Amino acid sequence: MDVKKLIATISNKDVVDAFAAALQPAFTTTMSELKACTEELRKEISNKDSVINSLSTEVVDLKQENASLLMSLFECHSRLDLVETYTRVDNLVMYAETAAVSASIDNMSTNSQQQLQQNQVGENSDSTLSVVSDFCSNALGIEVQPIDISIAHRIPKGKHDRSRPIMVRFNSRRVRDSVYSAHRKLHGSGISGIYINEHLTKHNDHLFAACRNLRKERKIHSTWTWHGITYLKKLQNSRAVKIMNDDDLLRVSNQ
């Protein structure tokens, strides 16, 4: 077929109108199908958007609930730690190397010396109480009567302990405080290898250890514990700050 004639034929308005008329039903059907499909997709997207919005609202509510529960849990932990701290406030823990204790207490009873030198073999609560009483009298200058102590016993060694520490529960808070305050005399009397600490909870022990690290790094002047609570001084003449949690510690560190 002659191409020019074909082009002329296709360009003819009557031919174009005939083609359009012939294809119109097919176009109409296809467009209707596309429109229906588009509407269906639009409805599905709208439904998905509703589900997403609902889930987003639920996520926000759950986050708020989770934050509230975390706050409540934190408050419960804080209250529980305060209760545990109070139950330990009458306790002291004495750490000592056997040789150091024996060498530092000249007037200690023979029985007590033997108990220490034998690394506490066969030691019972009464003999441990006797060791504590002799130590307080001879090394600290504090008269401690048996009635002042509820119980004294060995506790398991830590990984850095040379011997098993002694946990002492006092009946008298006044005597307990006197013994703990007198432990500073050990450093000035030439006695080494003996430490008297408060019976801290795990939480407060963590805080006190962190404060001691700050002191070693010379970021604070001093730190100590009293009745199970950690305190520190940023500078020698600054006021004491009570450290109850990591936020308090972070606030002091950033000052």
Secondary structure as GFF3:
##gff-version 3
##sequence-region A 1 255
A	DSSP	alpha_helix	3	11	.	.	.	ID=ss1
A	DSSP	alpha_helix	13	88	.	.	.	ID=ss2
A	DSSP	beta_strand	91	96	.	.	.	ID=ss3
A	DSSP	alpha_helix	98	104	.	.	.	ID=ss4
A	DSSP	alpha_helix	110	117	.	.	.	ID=ss5
A	DSSP	alpha_helix	125	135	.	.	.	ID=ss6
A	DSSP	pi_helix	136	140	.	.	.	ID=ss7
A	DSSP	three_ten_helix	146	148	.	.	.	ID=ss8
A	DSSP	beta_strand	149	154	.	.	.	ID=ss9
A	DSSP	beta_strand	166	170	.	.	.	ID=ss10
A	DSSP	alpha_helix	173	182	.	.	.	ID=ss11
A	DSSP	alpha_helix	185	188	.	.	.	ID=ss12
A	DSSP	beta_strand	194	198	.	.	.	ID=ss13
A	DSSP	alpha_helix	202	216	.	.	.	ID=ss14
A	DSSP	beta_strand	222	226	.	.	.	ID=ss15
A	DSSP	beta_strand	229	233	.	.	.	ID=ss16
A	DSSP	beta_strand	241	243	.	.	.	ID=ss17
A	DSSP	alpha_helix	246	254	.	.	.	ID=ss18
###
